[in-house]
Amino acid sequence: MNFTFLLQTAPQKSNVIEVPLWNIISASNAGIGWLINLILVLMLGYTVFVFVERFLALRKATKEEAGLLNGVKSNLQNGNIDGAKALCTTSESPIAKMLLKGISRIGSAKNESIASTIENTGKFEILRLEQRLNFLATASGAAPMIGFLGTVIGMVVVFIDLQNTQSLELKIIAPGIMTAMITTVGGLIVGIIAFMGYNYLVGQIGKVVYQMENAALEFMELLNQSGK
């Protein structure tokens, strides 16, 4: 069989017109689509801000304090309470703040009271680490729903445009369709980023909690052994 006719076929030009992304986004602002897009952009910006800010704070909190706990234990074993306090005041980590509260009550309270103070301080520090995380949890669920709201609004715009026209043309229904699609995509993007960021930060907080519990346990064991 002769296939040379395939080589003689002239290539056909594509009729596909490339539309810039910015034009697509601009078309999605039809009706109140601009309001949905604005809400999603603001949510995305604040989501990124919260993640970066909490990431840096947790990175600082999870950073191992080189010799902090050993230095505190060594000073307390030698009866140097002021030296142990000085070590804790040089750090801004949750562990250092928790130990400082416990050390400040040595000699003026029983071990049970010191343990309670350390526990309460630890809870407070954990709450500080978790601040603004509730926004990420909310955005992970709310952003897709806002996007779906934009989808519904876009389809309503399409039907209104069809009702007000005598002929079906793509340029008439395109703005409503763009609103429906772009808001859906935007909502999903914000939701995915918020969801992944929230779960990552929660995992990092879990590491901090483990370190704090371990430090509190060793500190209380030292006090019980010393009989103070």
Summary of the structure (lengths in Angstrom):
residues: 228
radius of gyration: 30.2
end to end distance: 100.1
largest distance: 102.4
contacts: 689
relative contact order: 0.16
helix: 79%
strand: 1%
